[in-house]
C-alpha cells in the first residue's frame, strides 16, 4: 500500500482565519464535491506565500460560497488573503487518477488540471 494524491484544489484564496475555532479547514462544499473530499478527511495545506505546510481535517462550507477558512492553530500559520494548495491523499495498492482543479480569486472552479 502507498499514499497517492487523490484530490487537489490549486491556488485557493483563504477567505477567513479563525484562531478561536477548535481546528480544521472549512472548504466550500461545491469544491469538495468536485475533487472528492469528504467532511472529516485529512488534508495537507501548503501556503504559496510563506511555504508553510500543515495537516488538518476538512469541514464542509456553504456550497458556492467560495469559503476557505483556516481554523484553530492553523490560522496562525496561514491567514486570510493567503493563497494555498489543498491536497487529499488515498492509501491504495495501485496508482489512482487524482481529481485536481484550479480556482479563481473568489474560489470558484476555473478548470480541471
Secondary structure, DSSP 8 states (H G I E B T S, - for coil): -EEEEEEEEEEEE--EEETTSSSEEEEEHHHHHHHT--TT-EEEEEETTT--EEEEEEEEE-TTS--EEEETTHHHHS-TT-EEEEEEEEEESS----EEEEE-TTS-EEEE-
